[in-house]
Amino acid sequence: MPELPDRIATLAFAHGADRFMIVGRHSLRSLMEAEIGQRRKPTLHLNADRVDVDYPHTGILRRPEPAAFHLSTRVGWRLELVGGVHDLRADLSELDVHTVTVDGGMTESAIELGDPKGARTFTADHLSHVEIRRPPDVPVRVVVTRSAAHLRVDGRHLGHTAEVELQSQAYDLHFPGYTFTFRRADRVTIATT
């Protein structure tokens, strides 16, 4: 796959995901490679620069095998996580992730972001027990529109609060940085690596 710096691909999970990794890889010659195990395989659909991953419904039980999705670093990415996310380990430090959208909540997950090449956004309905890290000196703005409990942002700790907005001193919407917008955040940490 040729390097196309203005190209943006999308990885979308339509009905939730559990026990999975997302990692950027320089060595990929394709848009994405996946290790999905042998049991309860998802259906994968590719349409132009969009990959849709649809896991079969598993009820309240965890999937028996973890999965890994390796994404090319040669393009920018949008991540759409719909239907709930549990136990995600995402090393996005080598990727240019333009947007992360979580619809349905995320629990017990860890995400490492890289140096943004512009203003980047991360939106979610509800996060619980989630840690998000980014490189030092990358400014952030954090907005919680409904409620936060035990929210930590760069060493600041908020016990319980309704709406809250925090930002780094160097944050500017028109320059590289991350904007995080959550409806609810419970035991969420946003810090530097």
Sequence and secondary structure as in RCSB ss.txt:
>XXXX:A:sequence
MPELPDRIATLAFAHGADRFMIVGRHSLRSLMEAEIGQRRKPTLHLNADRVDVDYPHTGILRRPEPAAFHLSTRV
GWRLELVGGVHDLRADLSELDVHTVTVDGGMTESAIELGDPKGARTFTADHLSHVEIRRPPDVPVRVVVTRSAAH
LRVDGRHLGHTAEVELQSQAYDLHFPGYTFTFRRADRVTIATT
>XXXX:A:secstr
    TT EEEEEESS EEEEEEEEETT SSSEEEE  SSS  EEEEETTEEEEE    TTS  SS EEEEEETTS
EEEEEEES EEEEEEEETTSEEEEEEEES EEEEEEEE   SSEEEEEEEEEEEEEEEE TT  EEEEEEEEEEE
EEETTEEEEEESSEEEE TT  TTSSEEEEEEEEEEEEEEEE 
